[in-house]
Each structure stands twice: as C-alpha cells, then as structure tokens.
Amino acid sequence: MGFSPTTANCRHCGGNSWQQANNRARCGVCGAVVPRASIELPPTRAQRQEAYQRRNIRRDSDETETEHAKRLGGRKTRGSGCGPFDKADVAFVEELHELKETRAKTIALALADWVKIRTQALARGKVPVMALTFIHGRRRTRLVVMDIDDYQALKEAARATENSR
C-alpha cells in the first residue's frame, strides 16, 4: 500500500519505514520517535483482515436477503428497512421478515430485536418473523422464529386447507 508523502515521510530524514509501538512510531531509517497520530501508517494485517471481513459480512448479508426473498416469494426492502416506510429486511404480503446471520456457532437474539420487528409488522397488519442463518463453509442452516400464536394460526390454516380437500 502506498503512502501520501506529506503524511508518511519522517520529518527528520524523509524515510518512510515505520515501526509501531503503542501510541508511538519509530522511523526505521533514523530512529526518530513521533506520536503515532502525527503520521499516517498503513493498516496492520489485523486491520486489513477486519476490513475484509466487514466487506464479506455486508456482501453475505445482501446475498442472504436476496436469496431469502427469491426462495419464499418476498421482496427485499430497500436499505434493509432503514427508511421511514419500508421496514425489516424482506417483506411479504402477509409477513415481515428480519434476518440475522452468523459464521459463529451461536447467534444472539435479543428481546428488543423481536419487539422491534413485531411492532413494525403489526403496524402494517403483517406477521413478524425472524429468519436466522448459520453459515458454515459453503453450507447454510436456516431457521425461523415466530410467535407461538402465529404458528398455531398457521397450523390451523393448514389443517383447514387439508380438511377441505
């Protein structure tokens, strides 16, 4: 990665080789020590990996939303529901889905997340659903979370349809 010469070169010798230590940086050419904040250093390997993971998470999340909408016949909401009108991640005629995904072995599901999607869905006369995705390698395990009353109504509707045949 290149540096801007005005911020990366040593004031004393013009060198641009730096060693980092805490909040200080030492010039690799003349040994001058300066506050780290006074120069622009390249990102560390850990910082580059973290930035790469953030990009991948955003891309994976976008892919998951698109795939979820196509698979179940919904519509991906613009900006993942951050606007004043479209809420949640994927909208259906009768449901509003909020998606969460992780590469970890566990996923955090906070009551506040459920209350938020429930409030948004009920305000639009829809059923709230949370879709959870565990990503492990190329495979994905997909689960849904819904209110027990909504699940019971769904089962009763399925039974009524089955009995009418």
GROMACS elastic network, one bead per residue, 0.5 to 0.9 nm:
[ bonds ]
;  ai    aj funct       b0    kb
    1    42     6  0.68016   500
    1    43     6  0.87921   500
    2     5     6  0.88875   500
    2    42     6  0.78642   500
    3     6     6  0.84064   500
    3     7     6  0.74105   500
    3     8     6  0.58233   500
    3     9     6  0.84478   500
    3    16     6  0.84088   500
    3    40     6  0.75580   500
    3    41     6  0.76760   500
    3    42     6  0.73706   500
    4     7     6  0.56555   500
    4     8     6  0.60367   500
    4     9     6  0.82540   500
    4    40     6  0.80356   500
    5     8     6  0.53984   500
    5     9     6  0.56511   500
    5    14     6  0.89944   500
    5    16     6  0.82525   500
    6     9     6  0.64426   500
    6    39     6  0.89173   500
    7    10     6  0.83557   500
    7    38     6  0.77820   500
    7    39     6  0.52512   500
    7    40     6  0.55351   500
    7    41     6  0.84491   500
    8    14     6  0.87818   500
    8    15     6  0.82922   500
    8    16     6  0.57567   500
    8    17     6  0.84549   500
    8    18     6  0.86423   500
    8    39     6  0.55714   500
    8    40     6  0.54656   500
    8    41     6  0.65709   500
    8    42     6  0.89366   500
    9    12     6  0.86840   500
    9    13     6  0.80102   500
    9    15     6  0.53308   500
    9    17     6  0.80322   500
    9    27     6  0.88446   500
    9    39     6  0.79822   500
   10    13     6  0.56494   500
   10    15     6  0.51554   500
   10    16     6  0.60895   500
   10    17     6  0.83657   500
   10    18     6  0.87025   500
   10    27     6  0.65514   500
   10    29     6  0.86864   500
   10    30     6  0.85785   500
   10    32     6  0.79409   500
   10    34     6  0.89374   500
   10    39     6  0.84888   500
   11    14     6  0.59061   500
   11    15     6  0.82315   500
   11    32     6  0.88220   500
   12    15     6  0.81212   500
   12    30     6  0.76060   500
   12    32     6  0.73086   500
   13    16     6  0.89368   500
   13    27     6  0.87295   500
   13    29     6  0.74159   500
   13    30     6  0.65016   500
   13    32     6  0.88081   500
   14    29     6  0.86258   500
   15    18     6  0.83714   500
   15    27     6  0.69906   500
   15    28     6  0.73856   500
   15    29     6  0.58460   500
   15    30     6  0.77350   500
   16    27     6  0.72091   500
   16    28     6  0.75984   500
   16    29     6  0.78929   500
   17    26     6  0.84730   500
   17    27     6  0.59198   500
   17    29     6  0.66634   500
   18    25     6  0.62527   500
   18    26     6  0.55908   500
   18    28     6  0.51731   500
   18    29     6  0.82593   500
   18    31     6  0.89912   500
   18    41     6  0.76421   500
   19    24     6  0.86366   500
   19    25     6  0.55765   500
   19    26     6  0.51658   500
   19    27     6  0.65206   500
   19    28     6  0.64195   500
   20    23     6  0.76778   500
   20    24     6  0.62747   500
   20    26     6  0.65512   500
   20    36     6  0.75206   500
   20    41     6  0.86845   500
   21    24     6  0.53717   500
   21    25     6  0.59634   500
   21    26     6  0.78826   500
   21    36     6  0.83744   500
   22    25     6  0.79670   500
   22    36     6  0.80777   500
   23    34     6  0.89193   500
   23    35     6  0.61912   500
   23    36     6  0.51766   500
   23    37     6  0.73785   500
   24    33     6  0.66489   500
   24    34     6  0.57746   500
   24    37     6  0.79144   500
   25    32     6  0.82556   500
   25    33     6  0.56762   500
   25    34     6  0.55070   500
   25    35     6  0.61527   500
   25    36     6  0.50557   500
   25    37     6  0.87808   500
   25    39     6  0.83374   500
   25    41     6  0.89502   500
   26    29     6  0.87648   500
   26    30     6  0.84342   500
   26    31     6  0.55464   500
   26    32     6  0.55238   500
   26    34     6  0.64955   500
   26    35     6  0.88334   500
   26    36     6  0.86619   500
   27    30     6  0.58060   500
   27    32     6  0.52301   500
   27    33     6  0.64849   500
   27    34     6  0.81612   500
   28    31     6  0.57126   500
   28    32     6  0.81454   500
   29    32     6  0.82551   500
   33    36     6  0.87949   500
   34    37     6  0.84239   500
   34    38     6  0.70694   500
   34    39     6  0.81520   500
   35    38     6  0.55348   500
   35    39     6  0.76064   500
   36    39     6  0.58875   500
   36    40     6  0.78260   500
   36    41     6  0.80327   500
   37    40     6  0.72041   500
   37    41     6  0.89000   500
   41    44     6  0.84797   500
   43    46     6  0.79095   500
   43    47     6  0.56211   500
   43    48     6  0.61193   500
   44    47     6  0.50821   500
   44    48     6  0.62442   500
   44    49     6  0.86339   500
   45    48     6  0.50946   500
   45    49     6  0.61689   500
   45    50     6  0.85712   500
   46    49     6  0.50945   500
   46    50     6  0.60914   500
   46    51     6  0.86278   500
   47    50     6  0.50475   500
   47    51     6  0.61913   500
   47    52     6  0.85814   500
   48    51     6  0.51586   500
   48    52     6  0.61612   500
   48    53     6  0.86453   500
   49    53     6  0.61279   500
   49    54     6  0.86338   500
   50    53     6  0.50785   500
   50    54     6  0.62293   500
   50    55     6  0.87233   500
   51    54     6  0.50918   500
   51    55     6  0.63347   500
   51    56     6  0.86716   500
   52    55     6  0.51647   500
   52    56     6  0.62111   500
   52    57     6  0.86298   500
   53    57     6  0.60036   500
   53    58     6  0.85852   500
   54    57     6  0.50723   500
   54    58     6  0.62666   500
   54    59     6  0.85955   500
   55    58     6  0.52376   500
   55    59     6  0.61711   500
   55    60     6  0.85334   500
   56    60     6  0.58523   500
   56    61     6  0.83127   500
   57    60     6  0.50320   500
   57    61     6  0.59168   500
   57    62     6  0.84819   500
   57   101     6  0.89838   500
   57   102     6  0.86541   500
   58    61     6  0.50942   500
   58    62     6  0.61581   500
   58    63     6  0.85983   500
   59    62     6  0.51432   500
   59    63     6  0.61513   500
   59    64     6  0.85583   500
   60    63     6  0.50457   500
   60    64     6  0.60237   500
   60    65     6  0.86063   500
   60   101     6  0.87199   500
   61    64     6  0.50597   500
   61    65     6  0.62222   500
   61    66     6  0.86533   500
   61    99     6  0.84361   500
   61   100     6  0.81916   500
   61   101     6  0.72106   500
   62    65     6  0.52120   500
   62    66     6  0.62513   500
   62    67     6  0.85903   500
   62    80     6  0.86874   500
   63    66     6  0.51571   500
   63    67     6  0.60127   500
   63    68     6  0.84159   500
   64    67     6  0.51075   500
   64    68     6  0.58833   500
   64    69     6  0.84740   500
   64    99     6  0.82719   500
   64   101     6  0.83478   500
   64   133     6  0.83247   500
   65    68     6  0.50942   500
   65    69     6  0.61179   500
   65    70     6  0.86134   500
   65    76     6  0.63782   500
   65    77     6  0.88898   500
   65    80     6  0.84669   500
   65    89     6  0.67021   500
   65    90     6  0.67557   500
   65    99     6  0.72447   500
   66    69     6  0.52534   500
   66    70     6  0.62261   500
   66    71     6  0.85251   500
   66    75     6  0.82214   500
   66    76     6  0.62209   500
   66    90     6  0.84074   500
   67    70     6  0.51625   500
   67    71     6  0.58843   500
   67    72     6  0.85172   500
   68    71     6  0.51969   500
   68    72     6  0.61583   500
   68    73     6  0.81467   500
   68    74     6  0.76756   500
   68    75     6  0.89899   500
   68    76     6  0.83622   500
   68    90     6  0.76798   500
   68    99     6  0.88735   500
   68   131     6  0.88468   500
   69    72     6  0.55335   500
   69    73     6  0.55708   500
   69    75     6  0.53988   500
   69    76     6  0.58058   500
   69    90     6  0.60966   500
   69    91     6  0.78793   500
   69    92     6  0.83779   500
   70    73     6  0.51995   500
   70    74     6  0.63363   500
   70    75     6  0.76353   500
   70    76     6  0.86336   500
   71    74     6  0.78884   500
   72    92     6  0.85938   500
   73    92     6  0.72438   500
   74    90     6  0.62392   500
   74    91     6  0.55527   500
   74    93     6  0.76413   500
   74    95     6  0.88510   500
   75    89     6  0.86093   500
   75    90     6  0.54820   500
   75    91     6  0.51823   500
   75    92     6  0.63524   500
   76    79     6  0.87867   500
   76    80     6  0.74204   500
   76    81     6  0.89261   500
   76    88     6  0.88734   500
   76    89     6  0.60426   500
   76    91     6  0.63454   500
   76    92     6  0.89736   500
   77    80     6  0.54170   500
   77    81     6  0.57401   500
   77    82     6  0.88977   500
   77    86     6  0.59880   500
   77    87     6  0.69928   500
   77    88     6  0.70291   500
   77    89     6  0.54704   500
   77    90     6  0.54707   500
   77    91     6  0.65230   500
   78    81     6  0.61389   500
   78    82     6  0.77592   500
   78    83     6  0.76362   500
   78    86     6  0.68694   500
   78    87     6  0.86295   500
   78    89     6  0.80348   500
   79    82     6  0.55933   500
   79    83     6  0.69605   500
   79    86     6  0.85055   500
   79    89     6  0.80231   500
   80    83     6  0.81956   500
   80    86     6  0.81075   500
   80    87     6  0.71975   500
   80    88     6  0.60713   500
   80    90     6  0.76082   500
   80    98     6  0.87449   500
   81    84     6  0.79130   500
   81    85     6  0.77948   500
   81    86     6  0.51088   500
   81    89     6  0.55925   500
   81    90     6  0.82500   500
   82    85     6  0.84714   500
   82    86     6  0.73266   500
   82    87     6  0.65969   500
   82    88     6  0.78275   500
   82    89     6  0.89395   500
   83    86     6  0.58760   500
   83    87     6  0.69544   500
   84    87     6  0.74259   500
   86    89     6  0.85580   500
   86    91     6  0.82736   500
   87    90     6  0.81557   500
   87    91     6  0.78949   500
   87    96     6  0.78968   500
   87    98     6  0.87726   500
   87   117     6  0.81952   500
   87   120     6  0.67332   500
   87   121     6  0.81731   500
   88    91     6  0.71002   500
   88    96     6  0.63632   500
   88    97     6  0.59403   500
   88    98     6  0.50271   500
   88    99     6  0.79699   500
   88   117     6  0.66956   500
   88   120     6  0.77728   500
   88   121     6  0.83958   500
   89    96     6  0.77540   500
   89    97     6  0.59817   500
   89    98     6  0.51418   500
   89    99     6  0.62820   500
   90    95     6  0.86411   500
   90    96     6  0.62420   500
   90    97     6  0.51385   500
   90    98     6  0.67193   500
   90    99     6  0.79279   500
   91    94     6  0.82097   500
   91    95     6  0.62956   500
   91    97     6  0.61988   500
   91    98     6  0.89071   500
   92    96     6  0.60027   500
   92    97     6  0.78857   500
   92   126     6  0.83958   500
   93    96     6  0.82587   500
   93   126     6  0.76498   500
   94   125     6  0.76357   500
   94   127     6  0.61629   500
   95   121     6  0.71877   500
   95   125     6  0.85073   500
   95   128     6  0.59190   500
   95   129     6  0.69136   500
   96   117     6  0.76008   500
   96   118     6  0.86039   500
   96   120     6  0.81401   500
   96   121     6  0.56882   500
   96   124     6  0.88948   500
   96   126     6  0.62226   500
   96   127     6  0.60994   500
   96   128     6  0.51540   500
   96   129     6  0.60688   500
   96   130     6  0.83703   500
   97   117     6  0.77485   500
   97   121     6  0.85894   500
   97   127     6  0.84906   500
   97   128     6  0.62259   500
   97   130     6  0.54560   500
   97   131     6  0.65703   500
   98   113     6  0.88200   500
   98   114     6  0.88759   500
   98   117     6  0.66893   500
   98   128     6  0.79812   500
   98   129     6  0.63976   500
   98   131     6  0.61311   500
   98   132     6  0.85679   500
   99   129     6  0.85990   500
   99   130     6  0.57841   500
   99   132     6  0.59149   500
   99   133     6  0.76848   500
  100   107     6  0.81618   500
  100   108     6  0.89939   500
  100   109     6  0.86695   500
  100   130     6  0.74900   500
  100   131     6  0.62993   500
  100   133     6  0.62606   500
  100   134     6  0.87395   500
  101   104     6  0.89161   500
  101   107     6  0.75653   500
  101   131     6  0.83088   500
  101   132     6  0.56274   500
  101   134     6  0.57692   500
  101   135     6  0.72007   500
  101   142     6  0.89786   500
  102   105     6  0.77631   500
  102   106     6  0.76898   500
  102   107     6  0.65575   500
  102   132     6  0.82911   500
  102   133     6  0.64672   500
  102   134     6  0.52374   500
  102   135     6  0.59836   500
  102   136     6  0.87594   500
  103   106     6  0.84631   500
  103   107     6  0.89415   500
  103   133     6  0.86084   500
  103   134     6  0.58978   500
  103   136     6  0.60755   500
  103   137     6  0.84103   500
  104   107     6  0.71161   500
  104   134     6  0.72073   500
  104   135     6  0.76367   500
  104   136     6  0.80548   500
  105   134     6  0.73466   500
  105   135     6  0.88416   500
  105   136     6  0.86192   500
  106   134     6  0.81390   500
  107   132     6  0.81083   500
  107   133     6  0.88658   500
  107   134     6  0.80813   500
  109   112     6  0.84989   500
  109   113     6  0.69283   500
  109   114     6  0.77947   500
  110   113     6  0.53053   500
  110   114     6  0.67452   500
  110   115     6  0.88456   500
  111   114     6  0.51021   500
  111   115     6  0.61131   500
  111   116     6  0.85583   500
  112   115     6  0.50336   500
  112   116     6  0.60689   500
  112   117     6  0.87642   500
  113   116     6  0.51938   500
  113   117     6  0.64402   500
  113   118     6  0.85373   500
  114   117     6  0.54009   500
  114   118     6  0.59372   500
  114   119     6  0.84580   500
  114   128     6  0.83213   500
  114   129     6  0.85909   500
  114   130     6  0.76220   500
  115   118     6  0.50370   500
  115   119     6  0.59518   500
  115   120     6  0.85404   500
  116   119     6  0.52667   500
  116   120     6  0.62631   500
  116   121     6  0.86103   500
  117   120     6  0.50982   500
  117   121     6  0.59627   500
  117   122     6  0.84731   500
  117   128     6  0.60439   500
  117   129     6  0.76430   500
  117   130     6  0.79485   500
  118   121     6  0.51502   500
  118   122     6  0.59879   500
  118   123     6  0.84102   500
  118   126     6  0.88183   500
  118   127     6  0.75940   500
  118   128     6  0.51003   500
  118   129     6  0.79507   500
  119   122     6  0.53439   500
  119   123     6  0.60832   500
  119   124     6  0.87944   500
  119   128     6  0.82929   500
  120   123     6  0.52800   500
  120   124     6  0.66650   500
  120   125     6  0.89102   500
  120   126     6  0.84870   500
  120   128     6  0.80031   500
  121   124     6  0.52769   500
  121   125     6  0.62155   500
  121   127     6  0.58542   500
  121   128     6  0.52876   500
  121   129     6  0.86939   500
  122   126     6  0.54390   500
  122   127     6  0.66895   500
  122   128     6  0.73421   500
  123   126     6  0.75833   500
  124   127     6  0.88644   500
  127   146     6  0.83169   500
  127   147     6  0.86905   500
  127   150     6  0.71558   500
  128   145     6  0.88152   500
  128   146     6  0.66217   500
  128   147     6  0.77135   500
  128   150     6  0.86308   500
  129   144     6  0.67015   500
  129   145     6  0.58248   500
  129   146     6  0.50210   500
  129   147     6  0.78728   500
  130   143     6  0.83588   500
  130   144     6  0.56158   500
  130   145     6  0.50195   500
  130   146     6  0.65457   500
  131   142     6  0.70288   500
  131   143     6  0.57228   500
  131   145     6  0.63079   500
  131   146     6  0.88811   500
  132   141     6  0.81516   500
  132   142     6  0.57540   500
  132   143     6  0.50850   500
  132   144     6  0.60192   500
  132   145     6  0.76996   500
  133   140     6  0.63862   500
  133   141     6  0.56053   500
  133   143     6  0.64111   500
  133   144     6  0.87781   500
  134   139     6  0.83798   500
  134   140     6  0.55369   500
  134   141     6  0.50896   500
  134   142     6  0.65549   500
  134   143     6  0.85502   500
  135   138     6  0.72308   500
  135   139     6  0.61098   500
  135   141     6  0.66504   500
  135   142     6  0.88270   500
  136   139     6  0.54025   500
  136   140     6  0.61111   500
  136   141     6  0.80382   500
  137   140     6  0.78611   500
  146   149     6  0.84397   500
  146   150     6  0.67560   500
  146   151     6  0.66076   500
  147   150     6  0.52756   500
  147   151     6  0.62839   500
  147   152     6  0.86970   500
  148   152     6  0.60623   500
  148   153     6  0.85843   500
  149   152     6  0.50480   500
  149   153     6  0.62125   500
  149   154     6  0.85907   500
  150   153     6  0.50762   500
  150   154     6  0.61591   500
  150   155     6  0.87020   500
  151   155     6  0.62664   500
  151   156     6  0.86576   500
  152   155     6  0.51022   500
  152   156     6  0.61761   500
  152   157     6  0.86072   500
  153   156     6  0.50670   500
  153   157     6  0.61245   500
  153   158     6  0.85997   500
  154   157     6  0.51601   500
  154   158     6  0.62542   500
  154   159     6  0.87080   500
  155   158     6  0.50540   500
  155   159     6  0.61936   500
  155   160     6  0.86349   500
  156   159     6  0.50317   500
  156   160     6  0.61311   500
  156   161     6  0.85883   500
  157   160     6  0.50751   500
  157   161     6  0.61896   500
  157   162     6  0.85753   500
  158   161     6  0.51263   500
  158   162     6  0.61329   500
  158   163     6  0.86121   500
  159   163     6  0.60262   500
  159   164     6  0.85534   500
  160   163     6  0.51042   500
  160   164     6  0.61588   500
  160   165     6  0.89552   500
  161   164     6  0.52494   500
  161   165     6  0.68238   500
  162   165     6  0.56261   500
